[in-house]
C-alpha cells in the first residue's frame, strides 16, 4: 500500500522547532508559505521516496523541485509522488513546476522526461568563480526598491519570448532577501544589468543575472565586484555564476566566461510542467480554459 504524507507527519530526524515550523508552513496557503515543503511516499510504512518543492523567487504560482530522493527499486513511485504534489499545489493556485537536472544524471532525466512528462525548456550552465585579482573596475549600485518596476521590466525583456510565461517575474519577487546590485549607465538613466547573489548556507553563493546585450563584455568586471564584496565579509566561501540559455544573450556570455577561464562545473537541463490558467474574464464560456486565441485580424 502506498501512502503520501507531508514530512511533518512522518517519523524522521526533524528537531522539535523545525517540526513546528514545518507544521505551520503546511497549514498555510501557498501564497503565504515561508519555507520549502517536503512530501514522502511510504510503501508498507517504509520511506521510499521524497520530494521537496520551493517557491521560485517567492513566486505565488511557480515552484522549483529542489530535491527528489528515491530508494533502490522505488523509481516507479516517482511519478505517483510528483503527480500527487503537483495536483495538491495546483488546487491551491500554482501553475508552473520545474527542476534543474545535471545532464550527467541520465536516470533522473529519464524519470522526469519519460515517466513524468516534463518538457525540456532550456539549459543552465554553472561556473565557479575564483579570482586572485579582484580590482573593482565597475562599481555596481545597490538595489533600490523605488526602481523595482524598471528592474522587473528589464529582467523580463531579456528572456526569450517563448520562455517568458514560465520564467518572467513580477515586482514582488525581487523582495527575496538576497543581495542585489544594478548596473546603470553613467547618468543612471538606463538599467544595463541586474545581479542577484543567493545563498542558503552563507558558504555557497550563486549569481543570477541579466545584462544588456550591448554590455556583455562588462560581465567579468561585475563578477569581480561581487567577489570582492563577498571576500570582505567571508573568510571561506564559494562563488558560482549561472548562465541560463533562455536569456537572449546566453551564447555570447558563455563564450566570455570560457575565454576568461572560469571553471565550468556543470550543464543542466531545465525541465518544466506548466498548465493553462483559467479564464477570469466575464464571457460566454465561464468555465473555459484558453486553448487557442489568435488576436490578429483575418
C-alpha positions as CSV (number, residue, x, y, z in Angstrom):
1,X,0.0,0.0,0.0
2,X,1.3,3.5,-1.0
3,X,0.7,6.5,1.3
4,X,2.0,10.0,0.6
5,X,2.4,12.3,3.6
6,X,3.9,15.7,4.4
7,X,7.2,15.2,6.1
8,X,5.8,16.7,9.4
9,X,3.6,13.6,9.8
10,X,6.4,11.1,9.2
11,X,8.8,10.0,11.9
12,X,12.2,11.5,10.9
13,X,15.2,13.5,12.1
14,X,13.4,16.9,12.3
15,X,14.0,18.5,15.7
16,X,11.1,20.0,17.7
17,X,11.5,23.6,16.4
18,X,11.8,22.6,12.8
19,X,8.8,20.3,13.1
20,X,6.7,23.1,14.5
21,X,7.8,25.4,11.7
22,X,7.1,22.8,9.1
23,X,3.6,22.2,10.6
24,X,2.8,25.9,10.5
25,X,4.1,26.1,6.9
26,X,1.9,23.1,6.0
27,X,-1.2,24.8,7.3
28,X,-0.7,28.0,5.3
29,X,-2.0,28.6,1.7
30,X,0.8,28.5,-0.9
31,X,0.8,32.3,-1.2
32,X,1.9,32.6,2.5
33,X,4.3,29.6,2.7
34,X,7.6,30.8,4.0
35,X,9.8,27.7,3.6
36,X,10.2,24.7,1.3
37,X,7.9,21.8,1.8
38,X,8.6,18.0,1.6
39,X,6.4,15.0,1.0
40,X,7.3,11.4,1.5
41,X,6.0,8.3,-0.2
42,X,5.5,5.3,2.1
43,X,5.3,1.8,0.8
44,X,4.1,-0.6,3.5
45,X,5.1,2.1,6.1
46,X,8.7,2.2,4.7
47,X,10.0,5.5,3.4
48,X,10.6,5.0,-0.3
49,X,10.7,8.4,-2.0
50,X,10.9,12.1,-1.0
51,X,10.2,15.3,-2.9
52,X,10.9,18.9,-1.9
53,X,9.3,22.0,-3.5
54,X,10.4,25.6,-3.0
55,X,9.0,28.8,-4.2
56,X,10.9,30.2,-7.2
57,X,11.9,33.7,-6.1
58,X,9.0,33.8,-3.7
59,X,6.5,33.3,-6.6
60,X,2.9,32.6,-5.6
61,X,2.5,30.3,-8.6
62,X,5.8,28.9,-9.7
63,X,7.7,26.2,-7.8
64,X,11.0,24.5,-8.2
65,X,11.6,20.9,-7.3
66,X,14.8,21.1,-5.3
67,X,15.1,17.5,-4.1
68,X,13.9,14.1,-5.3
69,X,15.2,11.1,-3.4
70,X,14.4,7.6,-4.5
71,X,15.3,4.4,-2.6
72,X,16.5,1.5,-4.7
73,X,13.8,0.0,-6.8
74,X,11.4,2.8,-6.0
75,X,11.7,4.8,-9.2
76,X,8.2,3.7,-10.1
77,X,6.9,5.8,-7.2
78,X,8.4,9.0,-8.5
79,X,5.6,9.7,-11.0
80,X,3.0,9.0,-8.4
81,X,4.7,11.2,-5.8
82,X,5.3,14.1,-8.1
83,X,1.8,14.0,-9.6
84,X,0.3,14.0,-6.1
85,X,2.2,17.0,-5.0
86,X,1.6,18.9,-8.3
87,X,-2.1,18.2,-8.0
88,X,-2.2,19.4,-4.4
89,X,-0.4,22.6,-5.3
90,X,-2.5,23.2,-8.5
91,X,-5.6,23.0,-6.4
92,X,-4.3,26.0,-4.4
93,X,-3.4,28.1,-7.5
94,X,0.1,27.0,-8.6
95,X,0.5,26.6,-12.3
96,X,4.2,26.0,-13.1
97,X,6.7,23.5,-11.8
98,X,10.3,22.9,-12.9
99,X,13.5,21.1,-12.0
100,X,17.2,21.7,-13.0
101,X,18.8,18.3,-13.6
102,X,22.5,17.8,-14.3
103,X,23.0,16.1,-17.7
104,X,25.2,13.5,-16.1
105,X,22.2,12.2,-14.2
106,X,20.7,10.2,-17.1
107,X,18.4,8.1,-14.9
108,X,16.9,11.2,-13.3
109,X,16.4,12.9,-16.7
110,X,14.7,9.8,-17.9
111,X,12.3,9.8,-15.0
112,X,11.3,13.4,-15.4
113,X,11.0,13.3,-19.2
114,X,9.6,9.9,-19.9
115,X,7.8,8.9,-16.7
116,X,6.5,12.3,-15.5
117,X,6.2,14.1,-18.9
118,X,8.2,17.2,-18.0
119,X,9.3,19.1,-21.1
120,X,12.9,20.3,-21.8
121,X,12.8,24.1,-22.0
122,X,16.4,25.2,-21.7
123,X,19.8,24.6,-20.1
124,X,21.6,26.1,-17.2
125,X,25.4,26.3,-17.1
126,X,27.2,26.6,-13.8
127,X,30.7,28.2,-13.4
128,X,32.8,28.5,-10.4
129,X,34.5,31.9,-9.7
130,X,37.9,32.1,-8.1
131,X,39.7,35.4,-8.8
132,X,43.2,36.3,-7.5
133,X,42.8,39.8,-8.7
134,X,39.6,41.5,-7.5
135,X,40.2,45.1,-8.5
136,X,36.9,46.9,-8.7
137,X,36.8,48.3,-12.2
138,X,33.0,48.5,-12.3
139,X,31.1,49.6,-9.2
140,X,27.6,48.3,-9.2
141,X,24.8,50.2,-7.4
142,X,22.8,48.7,-4.6
143,X,19.2,47.7,-5.5
144,X,16.6,50.4,-4.8
145,X,13.0,49.5,-4.1
146,X,11.7,52.6,-5.9
147,X,13.3,51.2,-9.1
148,X,11.7,47.8,-8.8
149,X,9.2,48.2,-11.7
150,X,12.0,49.3,-14.1
151,X,14.3,46.4,-13.0
152,X,11.4,43.9,-13.3
153,X,10.7,45.1,-16.9
154,X,14.4,45.0,-17.8
155,X,14.7,41.4,-16.3
156,X,11.7,40.2,-18.3
157,X,12.7,41.9,-21.5
158,X,15.9,39.8,-21.6
159,X,14.1,36.5,-21.5
160,X,13.4,34.7,-24.8
161,X,9.8,35.3,-25.7
162,X,8.8,31.6,-25.7
163,X,10.2,31.2,-22.1
164,X,8.7,34.4,-20.7
165,X,5.4,32.7,-19.5
166,X,7.5,30.3,-17.3
167,X,10.4,32.4,-16.1
168,X,9.3,36.1,-16.1
169,X,9.0,37.8,-12.7
170,X,6.6,40.2,-11.0
171,X,7.6,43.1,-8.8
172,X,7.1,41.4,-5.5
173,X,9.6,38.6,-6.4
174,X,12.5,41.0,-6.1
175,X,11.8,41.3,-2.4
176,X,13.5,38.0,-1.7
177,X,16.1,38.8,1.0
178,X,19.2,38.3,-1.3
179,X,21.9,40.9,-2.0
180,X,21.1,42.7,-5.3
181,X,23.1,45.1,-7.5
182,X,22.2,47.1,-10.5
183,X,24.5,48.2,-13.4
184,X,23.4,51.6,-14.6
185,X,24.5,53.9,-17.5
186,X,26.8,56.7,-16.4
187,X,23.9,59.1,-15.8
188,X,21.9,56.4,-14.1
189,X,19.1,56.9,-16.6
190,X,19.2,53.4,-18.0
191,X,19.5,49.9,-16.4
192,X,22.1,47.8,-18.1
193,X,22.4,44.9,-15.8
194,X,20.8,43.2,-12.7
195,X,22.8,40.9,-10.4
196,X,21.3,38.8,-7.5
197,X,23.5,36.9,-5.1
198,X,21.7,34.0,-3.5
199,X,22.8,31.7,-0.7
200,X,21.2,29.2,1.7
201,X,24.2,28.5,3.9
202,X,26.4,31.6,3.7
203,X,29.1,29.5,2.2
204,X,27.9,28.8,-1.3
205,X,26.8,31.9,-3.2
206,X,25.2,31.9,-6.6
207,X,24.9,34.8,-9.0
208,X,21.7,35.0,-11.0
209,X,21.8,37.9,-13.5
210,X,20.7,39.5,-16.7
211,X,22.7,42.0,-18.7
212,X,22.1,44.2,-21.7
213,X,23.3,42.5,-24.9
214,X,25.5,45.5,-25.8
215,X,27.3,45.4,-22.5
216,X,28.2,41.7,-22.3
217,X,31.9,42.4,-22.0
218,X,31.3,44.0,-18.6
219,X,30.2,40.7,-17.0
220,X,33.7,39.9,-15.8
221,X,34.1,43.3,-14.1
222,X,30.7,42.8,-12.4
223,X,31.7,39.3,-11.2
224,X,34.9,40.7,-9.8
225,X,33.0,43.4,-7.9
226,X,30.6,40.9,-6.3
227,X,33.6,38.6,-5.5
228,X,35.4,41.4,-3.7
229,X,32.2,42.3,-1.7
230,X,31.9,38.7,-0.5
231,X,35.6,38.5,0.3
232,X,35.3,41.4,2.7
233,X,32.6,39.6,4.7
234,X,33.6,35.9,4.4
235,X,36.9,34.2,5.0
236,X,35.8,31.0,3.3
237,X,33.2,31.0,0.6
238,X,32.4,29.6,-2.8
239,X,31.0,31.7,-5.6
240,X,29.2,30.4,-8.7
241,X,27.5,32.1,-11.6
242,X,24.6,30.7,-13.5
243,X,24.0,31.2,-17.2
244,X,20.6,30.2,-18.4
245,X,20.1,29.8,-22.1
246,X,16.7,31.2,-22.1
247,X,18.3,34.7,-21.8
248,X,18.7,36.3,-25.2
249,X,22.5,36.7,-25.0
250,X,23.4,33.4,-23.3
251,X,25.7,32.2,-26.2
252,X,27.9,35.4,-26.0
253,X,28.0,35.3,-22.2
254,X,29.1,31.6,-22.2
255,X,31.9,32.5,-24.7
256,X,33.1,35.3,-22.5
257,X,33.2,33.2,-19.3
258,X,35.1,30.4,-21.1
259,X,37.6,32.8,-22.6
260,X,38.3,34.1,-19.1
261,X,39.0,30.5,-17.9
262,X,36.2,30.3,-15.4
263,X,35.8,26.7,-14.3
264,X,32.7,25.2,-15.9
265,X,31.1,22.9,-13.2
266,X,28.1,21.5,-14.9
267,X,25.5,21.8,-17.6
268,X,21.9,21.0,-16.5
269,X,18.6,20.7,-18.3
270,X,15.7,22.8,-17.2
271,X,12.6,20.6,-17.2
272,X,9.1,22.0,-16.7
273,X,5.5,21.2,-16.4
274,X,3.1,24.1,-16.6
275,X,-0.7,24.5,-17.1
276,X,-3.0,27.0,-18.6
277,X,-4.7,29.3,-16.2
278,X,-8.4,29.5,-16.1
279,X,-10.0,32.5,-17.9
280,X,-11.1,35.0,-15.3
281,X,-13.0,37.4,-17.6
282,X,-16.7,37.6,-17.8
283,X,-17.7,35.9,-21.0
284,X,-19.9,33.3,-22.5
285,X,-17.6,30.4,-21.5
286,X,-17.2,30.9,-17.8
287,X,-15.6,27.6,-17.2
288,X,-13.4,27.5,-20.3
289,X,-9.6,27.5,-20.5
290,X,-7.6,29.3,-23.2
291,X,-6.6,26.7,-25.7
292,X,-6.2,28.9,-28.8
293,X,-6.9,32.6,-29.2
294,X,-5.4,34.4,-32.2
295,X,-5.7,38.1,-31.7
296,X,-4.8,39.1,-35.2
297,X,-7.3,40.1,-37.9
298,X,-8.3,37.6,-40.5
